[in-house]
Each structure stands twice: as structure tokens, then as C-alpha cells.
Amino acid sequence: MMEVNSKVAEKTYYPVLPLRGLFIFPTMVLHIDIGRERSIDALNTAMKREEKLFISAQRDLGVEHPSQEDIYPVGILAHIKQVVKLPNGTMRVLVEGLQRAIWDEYKVTNKMDEVTVSAYIEPKKADQEDQALMRTLLHNFEKYTKASKQVSEETYRSVADIEEPGRLADMIAAALPLKISGKQEILEIMDVKERMETLIVQLYNEQEILNLEKKINNRVKNAMERTQKEFYLREQMKAIQTELGDKEGKTGEVAELKRRIQEAGLPETTKKNVLKELDRYEKLPTQAPESGVIRNYIEWIVSIPWSKSTEDQLDIKRSEEILDRDHDGLETVKERVLEYLAVRQLTKSLRGPILCLAGPPGVGKTSLAKSIAESLGRKFVRISLGGVRDESEIRGHRRTYVGSMPGRIIQGMKKAGTINPLILLDEIDKMSNDFRGDPAAAMLEVLDPEQNNSFSDHYIEETYDLSNVLFIATANDLSTIPGPLRDRMEIISIAGYTEIEKLSIAKNHLLPKQLKEHGLKKTQLLVKDDALIDVLRYYTREAGVRSLERVLANICRKAALQIVSGDKKRVTVSAKNLEDMIGKRKFRYGQAESENQVGVATGLAYTTVGGDTLQIEVSLSAGSGKLQLTGKLGDVMKESAQTALSYVRSKANDFGIDPTFHENKDIHIHVPEGAVPKDGPSAGITIVTALVSALSKRPILREVGMTGEVTLRGRVLPIGGLKEKTLSAHRAGLTTIICPKDNERDIEDIPESVREVLTFHFVSDAEEVLQLALEEAK
């Protein structure tokens, strides 16, 4: 039986040292690195007393500052043999386990934990039953040592000569790869016989686990050998099939491909050629490089639609309702689509027209194409051409190239799955060219109604009929599209929206869309019309509606924040609180200039993003007649300035200007926003007006905007983009427009709502311009 030390009259408190990740048994010597502050204090206190500690394992290794509940009650009373202070501030201590112990009282102080303990003495001698258990335990440990790689034979030899049964059990328990909780379980068994029996069972379980591991490893090894054997046999089979032409190995696959070819509805010539390719594929061995090329080619041929089509929805009223539902304005485009439907209904067969929607960004070109596809009941496919500079992107690659594939047109047809989809050629003006070819030239065949019924793709190598496809292209700048390609398309210009149209678009389309995207209900956010008008006038200045949509999204975000924060349940946005909600105004609405000025004329320009207004300023200084031009002007605009100056010099007397001004005056012509490139001849009359104003000191009327090319004789020549320029003038708040006489025919393109608020003057001579634009001479 176990003997228990009798407690002395005066209680002895031992400092507590919790162990993380380490374990110690009686008679064991262990190095411990101590870094926790309370543990270092416990060590220092023990050194001052009897050099003894109570060491116990920590239940949870993640606890940094363990309390009484975090350590096991049964531990080891240990003796400190050596202490070394390390450079990093930690202490390395060598301890020797003396006896098992269990605490009686647990005391927590500011610096450390202390306990009184009851220590247990192991019996030194072994009776006959103990000896039998020791032999069994050693025998099982020897078998485990031989079977396991985790315990060395030296470990077995070191414990084989131990005669004390308790010490033998502890040393074997320390050598086994048990978890901390398993070792603690052994430590808490005070009865030596029970401890040895428990270890015998543990060793038996470990041996069974080792045997199972061996069986699993053998099974995996056999499976790998079988897999390798199968791989070897398959390789042999492939070699045999190669010698036989691999005909039998492809029978099922070839039969399936032949069935798909028969069902694809191919033209007879194409079907004959594809069946020849299939016959070649059948005879080629699988390993032949050409085998995969032919296989991919046949797959592409049977995947492209050759005869499957959708029936056009020729209901004019339904189509008109869809177009009006999705888009406000854009009457010219809608009218053209309805004309196509009407002719299609009468003739039952009409080649698809090739339309090009040209206009600034954000006016709805792409979304309009989607609506047209829906109104016709056709499949919609979008092909982005921005940045394409390789001809093979359109025509495909030759099959001889590695990784070859058809061009984007054929890929689009495969995606559509029908022979009569609507294909949108997006950003056709942004194609470029390099040494690999000109993709714009390759598009000539695609977009030529007389040729695209026999389109040839380099990969397919068979003529393909594109005449049933409705092609719609989009472009921002027609000037970058090559002439022959532009000639093959029907150009429909979308100049931009008037303020009334933008207001309707915001109310009917953009605001409901943003409410949905931001999770708001109509009852939670109300944006009044006066707020929308202010957004149009003071926060956006564009031809399209993208900036408008971004501002509406900003309003929705601000409203969502107020509602989620609990500030408001319903947000109302009006002209009064708009600035508080989304910030200060970005643009000035009203007159382009607040007052009539000398030498500052307002011109109308046409850019890739729509119409715009620009100021042309003229400054005079003493000099010798030098002309300076600034504002990042292009060559054409510089020549217009030279022409304007020559005209003014020739008419100096008529304009009441000193004829010798060029001898003693330097002239500086500047167009603000110097970082923006500007070019074109239509600023001619604007420069003339600014020059005459500066030289004669007569102010220019602030409400007047003008555009027109001027000649040396003062003739005003026609310009392009009158609609876009007029809309920009309307946005800027101008009320009078001066433009060339020959552009009078273009006034019908301008929306009636804009024409009603603007006064147009059509002129043929620069003198008429000056009479209209300059204040009367005093």
C-alpha cells in the first residue's frame, strides 16, 4: 500500500509553476524555459526557501495567465537543481521530480500562486504480483519499441534494469507518445499495480494501431502497384492501337460526330468536306498531333448554327412600345427600326441592315441595341472591338497555327445559336492596326450586304452566310473609322438629350433603377422635379446621362445612410436641400458670361463626347505685330486664326480699326482649358469676332454663341455637328446662335423644345456676324 507523509504542525507553502506543453514524472530531470512574470516570481521565491516547487500541467495551452481552475490538482513536488538567466530575459531551470503530490490549500498572491500539498511515497520493493506486472509491462514495451519508430531501443534498455515498479511505470509512460491529458491520467493513478495495468492496456492499444497502420500502408502500396500496372497495360494497348491505325478505339466517337454532322443542316458542299475531314480523323492515331486539330475543327463546324433561326416578331405596335418603354427621345433610330420591320412584314425576306449608332458616350447606344433585339425577338450578342488590332480577331487563325480558333464573328454566331441574331459591334471606331494586319479591312466583308452572304473565316475555311444577321455598330468618333468601312454602314447620329428628355429619363428609368440597386422603396426616397432640374443644370454637363446616373446613385447612398442610421424614415430631396446632401454645385448655369466683354467670344465646338462651348480670348499689347496662339490648338485651328487675322487686316477701315495696328500691336489669341486639345475650322468666325472686338473696343453680346468657317474674303462656310453644338449652347444658357447659311437645312434635326427657346441667325458673310454679335458703337 501507499504511504502518505504526515503533515508537519506548521504549514509549508510551495510556489506553483504551471507547465505548458511539457510534462514531468517523479525521478525525471527536465529543462524548463520560464518567461511568464508570475512563474519567474515563483521560481525566485522557491530559490529563497527550500528550492522546491509544485509543478502541475496546464489544462488549456492557450491560457496566458492560468488560475486555480486552469491547472490539474495532481502534480509533482520538484527540486530546483540549476537556474540560468538567458539574454532575452527568460529563465532556464533544471528541475528534478521528487514525488507525486496533490494540493490541499491554494493561495493567490500579487506575485504568484502558492499551495500546501500532500506528497505520496512510492513503495521501493515489489511483491510477486508487482514483478509479474513489471515483466508483462517490459515485454509489451519491448514489442512496441521494435514496431514503432517513435521510441528507440536505447530507451528500452535504459528502463529494463529498473527494479522499483512505480518508477518503471513512470519512465515508460514518459517515453510513450501520449497527449498531456493521457500522461496526466497516468500521473493521477496512485496505486502502482493499477498504473502498470493501465500502461499494459495502453501499450496493447498502441500495438494494435501500429498493426492497422501497417495494413493500411500495405493496402495503399498494393493499390499503387496495381495502378502502375494498369497504366503500363494501357500504354501497351495504345501502342497496339497505333500499329492498327487506332480504328477500333474511335468507333463510338466517330459515330457520334457523324450523327451531329448529319443533323447540323450543313450545305452539301460543306458537309462533303467535313465528312472527308472526319474520315481522316478516323484513320489517324490518337497520338498524332493533327488528330486533335481535326477533332477541334469538326467540333466547331457542328457547333455553329447553319440553318436554325428564330422567327422575327413583326408586330409594329409591340416593337414601338418596347422601344418607347426603354428609351426616351432617339426618335430617328426608333423610326428606322420600325421602317425595317414594316418592309420585312411586306416582303417576308429582307437582308439585315447594317446600322451605325454614332454619338457621345452615355447616350444609350448599347442599351438601345438590346431593346431593338428584344423588339424583334432575336438573340442578342455583343462583340467588343475596342483595342482590336489583329486581323485574325475578325477572320480567325489558320488551322496550322497552335491554339488556332475562329474569329469573333463566328464565335458570336456560336454563342447566339441561330443564323439571324442581332450582333452589336461595340466601339467600332476604336479598332487599330499594326504589323499583324488591319482589322477594319477585315470588317469590310462582314459589313458589306453584297458580300457577307459568303463570309470566309480562315479557321472554318467554308463560306458562311451572314446576310440574315442584323448588325448594329456603335461609335463615338466617325472620323477614326476608315472611309470604305464607314461607307458600308448606315450612320444614325445620336447627338445627345435635351434637358426635358434628361428629366424624363431620370424620372422613368435612372431613378427607379438606382432605388432598386440601393435597396430603397419608392416611399422611402422622394426626389422632386426641381431637385432633378438642379442636378441637370449644376451638377452635370454632358451629352449623355452617365454622370446624371452617378449623381442619382450618390443621392440614394446618402438617403440609405440616413434611413439605416435611424435619422429619418423617409427622405425628400428638393432644390432647397440638394446642396446640403451632395455638396456644392460644380457648374454654372445661365449666361456663358455674366456681362458683355471686349475680346471674349463664345464659340460652339463638336467633340467625341458631344457638343461643347469654348471661349476665345484676344489680348493686345504694344509690340511689332506678332501673333501668339495658345491653348493646345491643332494645325487646322492655327490656320483658321491666321486666316481670321488676314481678313480683319484687309477690312480694318470698314470695321473702324487702325489699319496699322499690326505694326505696333502684338496679338495673343488664347483658348482656355489649355490641357485639352482643340482643332477644327469652325472657330473661324468666332476668332474674327474676338479680334474685331479687341481692336475696336466694342463688347461682344454675352448671350451669343457662334460657329462657322471663315475664308480670306469673309465668306462663312458650312460646318458639321450643328445639332450637338446647339444642344451644348442650350445647356450653357445661350439664347442666340449664329451659324452658316448653308446649315439652315440642318435645323430640322434640332429638337423642337430647343428651337423654341433659341434664336437662330444664318449668315453667309463675316460682316453679318459682327453686326449681330457686337454692341452698337458708341
C-alpha angles and dihedrals in degrees: 000000000000120000121219122208113242112240119248120240093252115057116242116213118204122198114247120236113190114207123216117199094347132091135195133196128195114285089020122125115215137179113222128187110212121199107149114101097230091047091052089050090050090051093049091049092050090052090056093050126038096322089249131130137186106232121194133168120252116241097214116034092202095065109102098190107032120202130199092283092051098064132060116256092224114070145132130287100220137188121226109232103171139002125197125182111220125214093246092062097259125119124233111206131184111213134181121210112235110174144344111262141179123204121244101184127022119203126185119204132176093265106030149345121265133192141186111224144198108223123206126217119217117224111253098205127062124219123213094273090050090051092051091050091047092053092048091047093049092046092053091044090052091052091047091049092054093046098043129065093202096074121051126220089242088065090055093049091050092057099036094083097049111119102185108089096211093049091047091053092048094049093050091046089052091051095051118092094243128149119252090257090053093051090046089054090056091046092054093055102095096178108085095209092052090046093053092046090052091051092048089055090047091051091048091051091048091052091051090051090050090051090051091049090052091050091049092048091049091049092051091047092051091047091052091049090050091049091050090049091051090048090052092049091048091052089051089050091051091051090051092048090049090056090048093048092256090261097139093047093060100042097107095042094048091048090053092049091048090053091051091049091053091049097044094082094233122176111261095251092049092046091052092052093046092050088053090054090049090053089052090049091052092055097045119090116247093245093056110110091224091057094073092044092055092044092055091045093054091046090055093047094054093042095058116086111247102167109000113109140165123238114249117240099233096182103127095195094049092049092048091051092052093048092047091046094055101036138036117208119357090117095162093058094045091050091051092052092049090049089054091050092049093051091044090053091052099043099031087213128058131150113249111261120235108230127184117202105205123188147103122299119281100028093113105260096143096041089048090057089053090052091050090052090051093048090052094043091236132141113261122222124176120205115189112213098177109127095005108145104156121088091213089065086072103029099031130233128290112261090239091072121090110252093011119168139166122280126263094269094058090041088054091051090052090050091050094048092206135083094231109050127140107251117197113207097201122203095001090167092063098066115117135186139224140161090307093067142272114288090194088063090051089053090060092079092044094053100038109101089204094054110028093081086078103035114170122211116195092225099044093042089196126102112257126199114234096163093104093055118101104220119200118181127192127208139170098198120030092189091074093055112093114250097242091051093046089050091061094057133071104235117218112183120214104193100181139268133297120232091258091052092047091051090052092047091050093050099040103034120008101043096047089047093051092045089056094046092050095046095246128141124222089247092056099056127034118182110191124218093247089057091050091050090051090050089053094048105036107024104037135040109175143115094238133041105248095105088045090055091049091053091049089050088053090053090050092051092051091048092048091053092051092048096046092045088056094240093121138005093202127029122204119192119200136160089269098059099027095096091049089053105046105015138255124336116272101199138037117236123202129041116016086230126025093224141010110280136193116243097004116108128177115230130188119231136187118218136171089265095051136273124334141176123239134188120229113202127194123195126186127206136168111277146101104293100281118160117215122189122194136166101082094283123183124234094262092052092047089053090049089055091051090048092049092050092049091050093050091049091052092051099037095121092049091053095047093249128141103261090215096054091114090062098058105020132075113209123212118191115191132179110199124234090057093187092065117083114235129189142153139092098254094091091071100103091040091057091046091052093048092048095049090046093052094045096044097037090232113142121234118237107256096217094059124099122182143187133179143111117255129208130209089262093051098255114150112225126202123266137199133245097041092154093052092045092048092051090051090050089051091050090050092052099248116153104190126056124192115196140154120289091235090061093063090100090061094062091089089067091062114092113257092234089061095043091055094061098039130073114217125204116189112202136182100189133048092233089065088054092054092049091054099040105040129072116249112273112257 
